[in-house]
């Protein structure tokens, strides 16, 4: 396994990880808001 190829795969997965982390952050804010107002 070449390090360059794994680096390309890693950079391909960055947008997926970023969007997933954004989803987690929004979910935490939404759940916190529901818990706060309930």
C-alpha positions as CSV (number, residue, x, y, z in Angstrom):
1,X,0.0,0.0,0.0
2,X,1.5,3.3,-1.1
3,X,1.4,6.2,1.3
4,X,0.4,8.5,-1.6
5,X,-2.7,6.4,-2.4
6,X,-3.8,6.2,1.2
7,X,-3.3,10.0,1.4
8,X,-5.6,10.5,-1.6
9,X,-8.2,8.2,0.0
10,X,-7.9,10.2,3.2
11,X,-8.5,13.5,1.4
12,X,-11.5,11.9,-0.4
13,X,-13.0,11.1,3.0
14,X,-12.5,14.6,4.5
15,X,-15.8,16.1,3.1
16,X,-17.8,13.1,4.4
17,X,-16.2,13.4,7.8
18,X,-16.7,17.2,7.8
19,X,-20.4,16.9,6.9
20,X,-20.9,14.1,9.5
21,X,-19.4,16.3,12.2
22,X,-21.6,19.2,11.2
23,X,-24.6,16.9,11.4
24,X,-23.5,15.8,14.9
25,X,-23.1,19.5,16.0
26,X,-26.5,20.4,14.6
27,X,-28.1,17.4,16.3
28,X,-26.5,18.3,19.6
29,X,-27.8,21.9,19.4
30,X,-31.3,20.7,18.5
31,X,-31.4,18.1,21.3
32,X,-30.1,20.6,23.7
33,X,-32.8,23.1,22.7
34,X,-35.5,20.5,23.0
35,X,-34.2,19.5,26.5
36,X,-33.9,23.1,27.5
37,X,-37.5,24.1,26.5
38,X,-39.2,20.9,27.7
